[in-house]
Amino acid sequence: MDKQRELFIQGATKNGVDYDRASYIFDLVAKFAGYGFNKSHAAAYAVISYQTAYLKANYPLEFFTALMNLNIDDRDKLNLFYHAAKFSGVTVLPPDINKSQAEFSIEDERIRYGIAALRNVGFSIAEGIVNVHSSACKDIWEFIQNSGHIINKRALESLIKSGAFDSVHKNRKQLYESMDTLIYFANKNKQDRESSQAALFGSLDVLKPKLENVEDFDEEEKLEHELFSLGFYLTNHPLEKI
């Protein structure tokens, strides 16, 4: 750049430009050179920007679904896109073990939260859960019987705290306090299947253990757990009431 400065100022002064003025102009050029586009580069960005703006304005549901799937592992960006979608009038539904896909999906003109976006779940477990269910689970034990062998305790915790089981079991704290029991019977069911004992004893249908008898989390606790599993507040916000 020093060599170019010299050439530029020499050429400018030969064309009647004051030295200080020429030096000032070159400083502006040098600053812009730190991040400057040539015309073809800028034109390509302009086309993409126009196409993106068109999709956002005319197909916001599909646009935000694709955007969130593209950044499914980045909770900060998901938070940003969730609020942008909300501002654009697009509703994002919470995760649901019976309705969510592994990725974000479109459901009744709304976006359903993807299971794979939950903390400690990921694609492998999420796709396993989705692939196992040919029909909706009626209760937590049916889920454990069909999918318990796929998940670990950390993934189960995140599913519970996110409210993904609310459609089959409303009391989140009861499931949370009973996680060891659920995991034990998931493993037991897996062992029975592998040893063919399930055919003899009917697996979990014979004896469903009792869950811990506790009151559910209060609203603030649910929101804190939602923040843990999703990375941001989705269904409500602690400051909403004030």
C-alpha positions in Angstrom: 0.0 0.0 0.0 2.9 2.4 0.6 4.1 1.9 -3.0 0.5 2.5 -4.2 0.3 5.6 -2.1 3.3 7.0 -3.7 2.1 6.3 -7.2 -1.4 7.6 -6.5 -0.1 10.9 -5.0 2.3 11.4 -7.9 -0.4 10.9 -10.4 -2.9 13.1 -8.5 -0.4 16.0 -8.1 0.4 15.8 -11.8 -3.3 16.3 -12.5 -3.4 19.4 -10.4 -4.6 17.9 -7.1 -3.2 19.3 -3.9 -0.8 17.0 -2.1 -2.7 17.0 1.2 -5.9 16.5 -0.7 -4.5 13.6 -2.6 -3.1 12.1 0.6 -6.5 12.4 2.3 -8.3 10.7 -0.7 -5.8 7.9 -0.7 -6.3 7.3 3.1 -10.1 6.9 2.4 -9.3 4.4 -0.4 -6.9 2.5 1.8 -9.5 2.3 4.6 -12.1 1.0 2.2 -9.6 -1.6 0.8 -9.7 -3.3 4.1 -13.1 -4.6 3.1 -14.1 -3.5 -0.3 -16.1 -5.2 -3.1 -15.5 -4.9 -6.8 -18.6 -4.4 -8.9 -19.2 -8.1 -9.9 -18.8 -9.1 -6.2 -21.3 -6.5 -5.0 -23.7 -7.4 -7.8 -23.8 -11.0 -6.7 -24.5 -10.0 -3.1 -27.3 -7.7 -4.2 -29.0 -10.5 -6.2 -28.8 -12.9 -3.2 -30.0 -10.1 -0.8 -33.0 -9.4 -3.1 -33.9 -13.1 -3.4 -33.6 -13.6 0.4 -35.8 -10.5 1.1 -38.4 -11.8 -1.4 -38.6 -15.2 0.3 -38.8 -13.6 3.7 -41.6 -11.2 2.6 -43.6 -13.8 0.6 -42.9 -17.1 2.2 -42.0 -16.3 5.9 -43.1 -19.7 7.2 -40.8 -21.7 4.8 -38.1 -19.0 5.1 -37.7 -19.2 8.9 -38.1 -23.0 9.0 -35.2 -23.3 6.5 -33.2 -20.7 8.4 -33.6 -22.4 11.7 -32.7 -25.8 10.3 -29.6 -24.3 8.7 -28.5 -23.1 12.1 -30.0 -25.9 14.3 -26.8 -26.3 16.4 -26.4 -22.6 17.2 -28.8 -21.6 20.0 -27.9 -17.9 19.8 -28.9 -17.8 16.2 -32.1 -19.8 16.9 -33.0 -17.3 19.5 -32.4 -14.4 17.0 -34.5 -16.2 14.3 -37.2 -17.1 16.7 -37.8 -13.5 17.6 -37.5 -12.4 14.0 -40.1 -15.0 13.1 -42.4 -13.8 15.9 -42.0 -10.2 14.7 -43.0 -11.4 11.2 -46.2 -13.0 12.6 -44.9 -16.6 12.5 -45.7 -18.8 15.5 -43.0 -21.3 16.7 -44.6 -24.2 18.6 -42.7 -25.9 21.4 -41.2 -29.4 21.0 -43.7 -32.3 21.2 -42.6 -36.0 21.3 -45.7 -36.9 19.2 -45.5 -34.1 16.7 -42.0 -32.9 16.3 -39.6 -34.1 13.6 -35.9 -34.2 14.1 -35.6 -30.8 12.4 -37.9 -27.8 12.5 -41.0 -28.5 10.5 -44.2 -26.8 9.3 -47.4 -27.7 11.1 -50.7 -26.1 10.4 -49.1 -22.8 9.2 -46.8 -22.7 12.1 -43.3 -24.0 12.9 -42.9 -27.0 15.1 -39.6 -27.0 17.2 -37.2 -29.8 16.1 -36.1 -32.4 18.7 -32.6 -32.3 17.4 -32.2 -28.7 18.4 -32.6 -29.5 22.1 -29.6 -29.5 24.3 -27.9 -33.0 24.7 -30.3 -34.6 22.1 -28.8 -34.1 18.6 -29.7 -35.7 15.3 -28.8 -39.3 16.1 -31.2 -39.6 19.1 -33.9 -37.3 17.5 -34.0 -39.3 14.3 -34.1 -42.6 16.2 -37.1 -41.3 18.2 -39.0 -40.1 15.1 -38.3 -43.3 13.1 -39.5 -45.6 15.9 -42.9 -44.1 16.3 -45.3 -45.3 13.6 -48.2 -43.7 15.7 -48.5 -41.3 18.6 -47.5 -42.4 22.1 -50.4 -42.6 24.5 -48.3 -42.3 27.7 -44.8 -42.1 29.0 -44.5 -45.9 29.3 -45.4 -46.4 25.7 -42.6 -44.0 24.8 -40.1 -45.8 27.1 -41.1 -49.2 25.7 -40.6 -48.0 22.1 -37.8 -45.5 22.3 -36.3 -45.8 25.8 -33.3 -47.8 24.5 -32.4 -44.9 22.1 -32.0 -42.1 24.7 -29.6 -41.4 27.6 -30.3 -39.6 30.8 -29.1 -36.3 29.6 -31.3 -36.4 26.5 -34.3 -37.5 28.6 -33.7 -34.6 31.0 -33.7 -32.1 28.1 -36.9 -33.6 26.6 -38.6 -33.4 30.0 -37.5 -29.9 30.7 -38.5 -28.6 27.3 -42.0 -29.9 27.7 -41.7 -32.4 24.9 -43.7 -34.9 26.9 -46.5 -32.6 27.9 -49.0 -34.2 25.4 -48.6 -37.5 27.2 -47.7 -36.5 30.7 -48.4 -33.1 32.1 -46.4 -33.3 35.4 -42.8 -32.5 34.3 -41.4 -32.6 37.8 -42.8 -36.1 38.3 -40.9 -37.3 35.2 -37.8 -35.4 36.2 -37.7 -36.9 39.7 -38.4 -40.4 38.2 -35.7 -40.3 35.5 -33.6 -43.0 37.1 -36.7 -45.3 37.2 -37.5 -44.5 33.5 -33.9 -45.1 32.4 -33.8 -48.4 34.4 -37.0 -49.7 32.8 -35.8 -48.6 29.4 -32.6 -50.6 29.8 -34.6 -53.5 31.3 -37.0 -53.5 28.3 -34.0 -53.5 26.0 -32.4 -56.5 27.7 -35.8 -58.4 27.7 -36.1 -57.8 24.0 -32.6 -59.0 23.3 -33.1 -62.1 25.4 -36.7 -62.7 24.0 -38.2 -62.6 27.5 -40.5 -59.8 26.4 -42.5 -62.4 24.5 -43.0 -64.5 27.7 -43.7 -61.7 30.2 -45.2 -59.0 28.1 -42.3 -56.5 28.9 -43.4 -53.2 30.5 -47.1 -53.9 30.1 -47.0 -56.4 33.1 -45.6 -54.0 35.6 -45.4 -50.2 35.3 -43.5 -48.8 38.3 -44.9 -45.9 40.2 -43.5 -42.5 39.4 -42.5 -40.1 42.2 -45.5 -38.4 43.8 -44.6 -34.7 43.5 -46.3 -31.5 42.5 -45.4 -30.1 39.1 -42.8 -27.3 38.6 -44.2 -23.8 39.0 -44.2 -21.5 35.9 -40.9 -19.8 36.7 -39.2 -23.2 37.1 -40.7 -24.4 33.8 -39.3 -21.3 32.1 -35.8 -21.8 33.6 -35.8 -25.4 32.4 -37.0 -24.3 29.0 -34.1 -21.9 28.9 -31.8 -24.8 29.8 -33.0 -27.1 27.1 -33.7 -24.7 24.3 -31.2 -21.9 25.0 -33.9 -19.2 25.2 -37.5 -18.6 26.4 -40.1 -19.9 23.9 -43.5 -20.2 25.5 -43.3 -17.2 27.8 -40.8 -14.9 29.5 -40.3 -14.3 33.3 -40.7 -10.6 32.8 -43.9 -10.9 30.7 -46.1 -10.5 33.8 -44.6 -7.2 34.8 
